[in-house]
Amino acid sequence: MDAYSETNNSTINSTHQDFSTTVASGSSSSSPAVVATTPSRYENQKRRDWNTFCQYLRNHHPPLFISQCSGANVLEFLCYLDQFGKTKVHTMICPFYGHPNPPAPCPCPLRQAWGSLDALIGRLRAAYEENGGAPEVNPFGARAVKLYLREIRDLQSKARGISYEKKKRKRVAQQQNDNT
């Protein structure tokens, strides 16, 4: 188990519990029954990610409060997470640079995959606002973070020889079918 998973697992047992409750009303009963619902996988992951980021800020030198956090701190966090990555990203000097399936092992570093980082930032952005942060000052939505994610996406796609292209609209696809 890597350190990132250990951090996530240790924060699950923290005192913070945000289970939502729903009230079920019965026609024959005068008092409503409270039923605890378990959070979705997304909500659980969002909570673990938020707790991990807050722990990172507490361990930061000097320690930071979430209200002091900026886009630069988010970028530091993403770079910190790279050490726990499992995606091989070939460097430009690697003979396998640009090959999606290299035929032999190489010493290139393992990093966090772009898709994982993009999803993480999305969850943290939502968690920030759910925990009382104003959307206007959300550090996870900072321009620097968006540019960093775009740079990582492009770097990783070139290293693997795969391009990330935006999905085309259905209308364009229909026009192509009409032309054939």
N, C-alpha and C positions, 0 to 999 in steps of 0.2 A: 504494500500500500504506500503511495507517495505522500509527501507532506501536505499537499493540497487536500487530498482526501481525508487525512488525519485531522486537519484543521476543520474541515466540514463536518466530520463525524463528531468531533469534540464539541462543536457549537450546537449540535442537535439537542444535546442534553442540557442546554442552558435553561435558565429560569423563564425565558421569554416563550410564552405559548400564545399563539394567535388563532386558536381554533374558533371557528365561527359557530354560532348556535342558531338554530331555527326553532321557531315556535310552531308546534302542531296543535291545532285546536280541535277538540273532540266535541261532538254534538251532545253526548250524554254527560260529559264532565264539565264542571264549572271552573276548574283550574287548568290552565294550559300546561302541557307537558313540554319540557325542554329536551330537545334531541341534539346531541353533539354530532356534527358532521366532520369528517376528516378532510383536510385540505387536499387539493389536487396535487399531482406530481409537479406541475409548474409552480404552484404556490410553495410547496416544500422546497423546491430547488431555489426559488427566489429568496426564501427566508435563509437558506444555508449560504447562498451567495452574499446576501446582505450582512449576515453575521461574520462571514469570512472577511469581507471588506472592512467592517468595523473593527475586527481584531487586528487587521493589517494597520489601520490607523492608530490603534492603541499601542502597537509595537513600533510604530514609526519613531524616529529620533529627530526632533522632539515629538512626543505624542500629539496627535491632532484630533480635534473634534470634527464631526461631520459638517458643522457650520463653517469650519475653516477650510474645508476641502475644495480644491480647484481641479480643473482639467489636468493640470500637471501631475497632481497626486494620483489621478486615475491612470494616467500614462505610466507612472512609476509602478502602480499595481499590476498593470498588464505586462510590463517587462518582468516583474517579479514572478508572475505566473508562468512565463516562458520556460523557466527551469523545470517545470513539471509537465511539459508538453510531450506528446507522443507522435507528432507529425514531423517526419524528416523533411527539412527544407534545404535543398541543395544550394551551395554557394556558387557564385559565377565562375570560380576556378575549378569546380568539380567537373569531372568528365561526364557526369550524368545530368548536368544542369539542362533542364528543358525536356527530360525524358520522364514520362508519367510512370513507367515501370522499369526502374534500373535493373540490369542483369546481375549486378554484384553489389556487395555492401560498400559503403563509403563512410568517411569520418564526419560527414556533415551533421550539424546540430539538430536536435529534436526541439521543436517549438510547439506552442499552442496553435491549433488550426484556426484559420480566419473565421470559419463558421461558428466555432465554439466561442471565440472572443466576441463576435457580433451578437450572438444570443445572450451571452453573459452581460454585455453592456445594456441590452434591451431589458433584461430582468432587473438589473441594478437601477436603471433609469426609472422603472416603474416603482421599485421598492423605495427609492429616495422620496418620491412624491407621496407614497402611502405612509411614510414615516414623518410627514410634516414638512418636507422640503418644498419650496416654491419652484414651479416649473421654469420660471425665468432664470433662476440661478442654479439649475441642475447641472452639476459638474460632469455627469455622464452624457449630457447632450452638448457639451462644449465643442466648438468648431475643431479644436486641436484633436479631440478624440475621434471625431468623424474622419478627419484627414488621416490620422494614424491607421484607422481601420481600413480605409481605402488603399493606403500604401501597403499594408500587410497583405490585403487581398491580391493586389497586383503583383507583389513580390512573390507570393506563394504560387500564384497561377503561372508566372513565367518560369519559376524554378521547376514546376512539374510539367510544363509544356501544355497546360490546359488553360483556356481562356474562360473567364467568367463574363458572360454576356447577359445583358438584361433580357428577360423573356419578352418575346414579341407579342403584340396584342393580337387577339383573335381575328380582328378585321384584316390585318396584314396577312395572316395565314389563310383566310378565306379568299383573298385576292389572288394568292399564289395558286390555290386549288382551282380557281376559276380560269387562270391562264393556262393550265395544263390540260 
